[in-house]
Amino acid sequence: MFSAGEGKRVSGFSGRDQEWIWRELAQIVRQGRPLPAAVREMADAGWGLRRRAPLRKLAAALEEGRSLSEAVEQLERHFHPGAAAAVRSGEEGDRLAEVLFSLADSARQRTSLRYRIALAITYPVIMTLFASLILCFIAFWIHPMFHQMYDELAIQLPAMTMLVGVGFHLGAATCMLIPAALLFLLYIIPPFLAPPRKIMDLLRLKFPLVGRSMKQIVLTRWCGAMGLLVNAGIPEPAALRLAGEGSGNAVMNAHSRRMADRVASGQNLGSVMLSNTFFPGPLVWMVQASEAAGGHARVWAIAEDLYRDRADLWARVAGIFLYVFFALLTFAVVAATVIALMLPLVRLMGAMGGGF
């Protein structure tokens, strides 16, 4: 997991790991079982060092008499930003199981959103890779073979045949591979292999179509974190900072920190968001309307559902567009190649037919 503000890599539980851990902890709390012994059992059940070692540290902290929030805070780098604060509020408000279930749902939704956008663009990227390999095969094998045959037959090559050569195929393959490589680096590669940086996160948001889906995902994460933290009783400035870190995007984190400073100085969140062009108008209106009605604690769940649906829609649109774009580009290049290579033979056959 990463700290979006610093852009530094830190080791931690994956989204699926956190969902499992929070859900198990919620069940333990609901059943009234002793936490230290139960977490020790979870550590033994969690396969691999990635789960077992941190869970044993968590169990050891609980056995020392620490509360669950203190134990989670001690292992903060392994969990999602704001998790310890949310757990502490659950302990203080006597609704720990509810908060733990909310953390599990949040972890599941974060992972699901990432998989959606990755799946939407994985097939077009794979298709592009195979198409590029085919073009390289044509450039280095098929094309020289035809040209050698035409040289032996002393056929004068048309301009199109001379134009569609090795350089043409390599150029077409490069034109397809560059955007495919960018898509892979920005959206598909696992986060622990590509730590988020501010420039990388900005590119993720600015990439045509896919960036639109990515922004909806970032907004979904941010709204979900705000809802969890605000409803858990975390002060609004602190909730903004933690939600920014939890968004997984350095650009959103920077906006959240600036807004947190302004809210801490006495401004209300609706007016602060209105002056920030990063946030869409409907979300700003929802926050302002809820503030006018007495508070925006309930608006975040509605906003989270809204932007989750929009993220899913844009991921599907982006996947379809990328598939059609790369398919048409591949078809155009292959069609031009076939026409260029067969055109001299067509002319030769026409000339021979005319001679007869």
N, C-alpha and C positions, 0 to 999 in steps of 0.2 A: 504494500500500500504506500501512498505517497502523500507528502504534505504539499498541497497545491500551491501554497504561498511561497515556499522555499524552492519548489521544483527539485527537491532532493529525493533520492531513492531511500526508502526505509523498508525493512522486511516486515511482513505482517501476514495476517490471515487473509485469504481470498474472500470474495463475496459469499461464495457457497459455504466456506468455513464459518464465517460470522453468522450466517443464517442458522446453521446447525447449532452453533454454540449458544446463541441467544435463545433459540427455541427450547433447547434442552434446559437451560438455566430457568426459563420461565416455567417449564413443567415442574422442575425441582421446587421452585419457590411456591408454586400453586399447591403442590402435594405436601408442603411443609417438611421436606426432608432436610437434614443438615447439609449446608452448602459445602464445607470443606471435604467431607467424605464423598459426596456426590461428584464434585468437580474432579477429585482424584480418580474416580471411576471413569469419568469422561476422558481424562487424559490417557488412561489405559485403553479405552475403546477407540480413541482417535488415532488412526493409522498414520505412521510416518512421523518423522521428527518435526515436520512443519506444524503439526497440530500438538503432538505429545509434549514437546519441551515447553512451549509457552503455557499450556494448560497445567502442567506440573508446577510452574512458577506461580500461576494463579491460585492453585490449590494450596501451595505453601504459604502464600500471603494471607489466605483466609484462615489457615491453621494457626497463624501468628496472632489472630484476633482482629485482623483488619476487616472492614466492611467490604461488600462487593464493589462499591464505587471506588474505594481506596485501592483495592486490588487491581481493578481495571485501569485506574489512573497510573498505577505503578507500571503496567504493561501497555501504556498508551499507544506506543508505536505499532502495536499489533492490531489495534482496533480502529474503527472509523472515528474521525474527529467528532467530538461532542458526545461520544458514547458514555464516558465517565460522568459528565455533567448530567446527562439524561438519567443514568442509573441513580445518581445521588438524589435527584429530584423525586424519583420513584420511591426511594427509601424514605425520604422525608415526608412524602405525601401518602405513605402507606398504600401504594399501588405499584409495587415493584414488578409484579408479574405482568401487569398491563404494559408497562414501559418496555420490558424485555421482549414481549411479543411484538410491540411496535418496532423495536430495533431489528428483530428478525424479518419482519415484513419489509422494512426499509432496505436491508441488505439483499433480500430476494429481488426486489424491484430494481435496484441498481444493477445487479448482475444480469437480469433479464433485459434491461434496456441496452446494455453493452452488447449482449448476444444478438439482439435484433439488428442493430446497425452493422455488426460484423457479418451476419448471415446475408444481409441485403446486398453486400458488395463483394462477398467472397467468390460467388460464382462468376460474375463478370471479370474479376481479376484473374481467376484460374483460366477462363476462356481466353483472355488476352494473352496469357503466358503461352498457351498452346498455339494460338494463332501466330504469335511472334516466332515460335520455333518452326512452324510450317513455312513462314516467310523466309527465315534464314535457310531452311532446307532448299527452298526454291532458288534462292539467291546463289547458293554455293554448289548446288548439284544440278537442278533442272535447267536453270538458265545457261550455264556454260555448255551443257550437253547440246541444247538446241543451237546455240551460236556456233559450236564446232560443226554441227551438221550443215548449217547454212553456209559456213565458210567453205566446206568441202564441195557444196553444190554451186558455189560462186553466185549466191542469190544476193541481190542488193537489198539491204534491210530498210524497211520503212522507218520514218522518223519515230513513230510510236514504239517500235521494237527497240530502237537504239536508246530511246529515253527510259523505257522500263527495263533497267538493268539492275546490277548488283546494288548500286547506290540507292536506287529507288526502293528496293525491298528492305534494305537495312534502315533507310530513313523511315519507312512506314512502320517497321517493327519498333524503332526507337520512339516514334510518336505515340505508339500504343503502350509501350512499356513504361514511359515516364509517368503518365497519370496513374497507371496501375500500381507502380512502385510507391507513388505518393499516397494513394489510397491504403496500401498495405502498411506503410510506415505510420500513417496518421490514425488509422482506425482499427486495423486488424491485429497488428503485432501486440502481444501481451504487454500490459503496463510495466511489469517488472523488467522487461527488456528495453523499454523506451520511456524513461522517466519524463514526466511532463515538464516542459519548459514553457516560458511565457510565449515565445515565438511559435513553438509547436502548437500550443493550445489556441493561439490566435489563428493559425492556419486551419486547425480543425473546424473552427467556427466560420471561416471565410471560404472554404472549398465549396464550389457550386453544388447545390442541391443536398449533398451529403452534410455539408456544414449547417444547412438549415435544420436537418434532423438532429445534428449534434447539439445545436443550441437548444432545441426543445428538450433534449435529454438533460442538459445542464440545468435548465429551468426546472425540470421535474425533480431532479435531485435536490436542488436548492429549496424548492417549495416543500418537499417532503421533510427535509432537515429542519426547516423553519417551523413547520407544524409540530414536529416531534418535540423540539426544544421549547417553543413558546408554550405549548400545552403542558410541558413538564415543569413550567414555572421559571425557566431560565430568563434572566433579564434580557431585554430586546437587543442592546448592543452586543452582549456576549453571544446571543443566539445568531446574530448576523455574522459575526466573525467565524463562529463554528460552522455555520451553514456554508459560508464561502469556502472554508477549508474542505468541507465534506462534498462540495460540488465536483471535485476532481478536475477542476479547470482553473488555471492560474488567472485568466482574465476575469472570470466571475469572482474569484477570491479577492482580487484587487478592488473590484467594484464594491464588494461586500464590506471590506475593511474601511473604505472611504465613507460608505453609508453609516457604518457603525460609529465612526467618529462624529458624524453630524447628528445622529440620533442621540448619542451620549451628551452632546452639547445642548439638547433640549428640543430639537426639531422632530416633527412627527414623521413616521416612516413613509406615509403616502406622498407628502410633499418632496421628500428626499428622492424617492423613486421617480417622481414626475420629472425631476431635473436630470435624471440619468437616462440617456438615450439607449442604454443597453437593454432595459426592460421594456417589453411590449406594452402597448397601451391598455389592452384588456386586463392584464395583471395589475397594472397601476390603478386602474379604475376599481377593480375588485377590492384592493387594499384600502383605497380612499373611502369607498362606500361602506366597508365593514368598520373602519375607524369612526365614521360618522354615526354608525349604528351602535357604537359602544365598545368595539374591540375586534381585532382581526384574528383571533385564535382559531376560529372555525373555517376561515377562508382558505387556509393552506391546503387542506385535504381536497377541496374542490379544485383549486388551481393545480395541484399535483395530478389529479385524474385528467384534467383538461390537457395538460402538456404531455402527459404520458401518451394519450391518444394521438395527439399531434405528432409526437416523435415517431410513433409507430407508422402513421400515415406517410410522413415524409421519408422514412426509411424505405417503405415499399416503393414510393414514387422514385426515389433515388436509385434503388436497385433495378427497377424496370428501365429507367432512362439509361443507366450505364450499360445494361445488357443490350439494349437496342443500339446505342451509340457504337459500342465496340463490335457488335455483330455487323452493322452496316459498313463500318470502316473496313473490317476484315473482308466482307463480301466485295466491296469496291476494289480493294487492292488485288484480290485473287482474280476477279473478273478482268481487271485491266491487264494482269499478267497473262491470263489465258488468251485474251484477244491479241496482245502484243506478240506472243510467241507463235500463235497460229496464223497471224496475218500474212507472213511471207509464204507459208504453205498454201494459203487460199489463193494468193496472187499467182503462185507457180502453177497450181492446178487450173486456174482460169486461163493462164497463158497457154498451157498444154492443150486444154480443151479448144481454145480458139485456133490452135495450129491444126488440130484434126478437122 
